[in-house]
């Protein structure tokens, strides 16, 4: 298995495609396979490195406090260990929070930055949502079932649930097939979400940046669009209609097209 030692932990990753490096950072509790709907398109143009973050997938899950800054330093160390001098970086939700710290703390390693369903600092509403997930994970004794019962309804629109219940079921089966973290590791990783505050770091991001939101996203809604787009100089903002927190699944084709357009404009 492709594993490197980075920042004191084992980090698992996979590589597909050819071209400039593109590092894809997963969302909360997910492993690198969460980008299965993106990699086939992206790999036609880029070498796609999908990586498991600390606390999830097949990467290390040590005890101690997790922060988005620490996860960003993990990714920077992973890139160095994997021989990636600089890369395009894209992240969704937690992956986006990690990506902004990576670009701020390690600017030479980030060629472009794509932040999807992101937020600059955790506010009371997002805190309440994440605390509910933490309670559910403990009560169910399963991160897998918490994701399906607790996180899914925030990720997709009611219309998708009503029109395509079989699709929701297939995504649930996909989650059940993946190496999900134990509850204690999820609590540490979600603690990084609760503590996230990159307000002071945004002005240090030099890479060209794409910021996207789903129109019906609630946990990280367009209430964060202003602080992010104003804080990151020269950034581009796109709001996708008819989707919620997880455009990578709900509007895959449009999401891939807009992200690839941004990536290709900043390649070379």
KAPEJO-V846014 format. One record per backbone hydrogen bond with DSSP energy under -1.0 kcal/mol. NH is the residue of the N-H (numbers start at 1). CO is the residue of the C=O. E is the energy in kcal/mol with one decimal. If there is no record, write none. Layout:
NH|CO|E / NH|CO|E
//
This chain:
3|1|-1.1 / 4|11|-2.0 / 6|9|-3.0 / 9|6|-1.6 / 11|4|-2.7 / 13|2|-2.0 / 14|50|-2.2 / 16|48|-1.7 / 18|43|-1.2 / 22|47|-2.8 / 23|88|-3.1 / 24|49|-2.5 / 25|90|-2.8 / 30|27|-1.6 / 34|31|-1.9 / 35|32|-1.5 / 36|33|-1.9 / 38|35|-1.7 / 39|35|-2.5 / 42|38|-2.5 / 43|39|-3.2 / 45|42|-2.1 / 46|42|-2.2 / 47|20|-2.0 / 48|16|-3.5 / 49|22|-3.3 / 50|14|-2.1 / 51|24|-1.5 / 52|12|-2.6 / 55|60|-2.6 / 56|53|-2.0 / 59|56|-1.7 / 60|10|-2.9 / 71|67|-2.3 / 72|68|-1.9 / 73|69|-2.2 / 74|70|-2.1 / 75|71|-2.0 / 76|72|-2.4 / 77|73|-2.3 / 78|74|-2.6 / 79|75|-2.7 / 80|76|-1.9 / 81|77|-2.5 / 82|78|-2.4 / 83|80|-1.0 / 84|79|-3.2 / 87|109|-2.1 / 88|21|-2.4 / 89|112|-2.6 / 90|23|-2.5 / 91|114|-2.3 / 92|25|-1.3 / 93|116|-2.8 / 95|92|-2.2 / 97|93|-2.2 / 98|94|-2.4 / 99|95|-2.2 / 100|96|-2.3 / 101|97|-1.3 / 102|98|-2.5 / 103|99|-2.5 / 104|100|-1.7 / 105|101|-2.9 / 106|102|-2.4 / 109|106|-1.9 / 110|107|-1.2 / 111|87|-3.1 / 113|208|-2.8 / 114|89|-2.6 / 115|210|-3.5 / 116|91|-2.6 / 117|212|-2.4 / 122|196|-2.5 / 127|123|-2.6 / 128|124|-2.1 / 129|125|-2.1 / 130|126|-2.5 / 131|127|-2.6 / 132|128|-1.7 / 133|129|-1.7 / 134|130|-2.1 / 135|131|-2.2 / 136|132|-2.4 / 137|133|-2.6 / 138|134|-1.9 / 139|135|-2.6 / 140|136|-3.0 / 141|137|-1.5 / 146|142|-1.5 / 147|143|-2.6 / 148|144|-1.8 / 149|145|-2.6 / 150|146|-3.4 / 151|146|-1.1 / 152|147|-2.6 / 154|151|-1.5 / 155|151|-1.1 / 155|152|-1.3 / 156|152|-1.6 / 161|157|-1.7 / 162|158|-2.3 / 163|159|-2.7 / 164|160|-2.6 / 168|164|-1.7 / 169|165|-2.3 / 170|166|-1.9 / 171|167|-2.1 / 172|168|-2.1 / 173|169|-2.3 / 174|170|-1.9 / 175|171|-2.4 / 176|172|-2.3 / 178|175|-1.4 / 180|178|-1.5 / 186|182|-2.1 / 187|183|-2.4 / 188|184|-1.6 / 189|185|-2.6 / 190|186|-3.3 / 191|187|-1.3 / 194|190|-2.2 / 195|191|-1.8 / 198|120|-3.3 / 202|198|-1.4 / 204|201|-2.0 / 205|202|-1.8 / 210|113|-2.7 / 211|236|-3.2 / 212|115|-2.5 / 213|238|-1.8 / 215|240|-3.4 / 216|243|-2.8 / 217|214|-1.6 / 221|218|-1.0 / 224|221|-2.2 / 225|222|-1.2 / 228|224|-2.0 / 229|225|-2.9 / 230|226|-2.7 / 231|227|-1.5 / 232|228|-2.1 / 235|232|-1.7 / 236|209|-2.8 / 238|211|-2.6 / 240|213|-3.2 / 246|155|-2.1 / 249|246|-1.6 / 250|246|-2.0 / 251|247|-1.7 / 255|251|-2.9 / 256|252|-2.9 / 257|253|-2.1 / 258|254|-2.4 / 259|255|-2.4 / 260|256|-2.7 / 261|257|-2.1 / 262|258|-1.8 / 263|259|-2.6 / 264|260|-3.0 / 265|261|-1.7
//
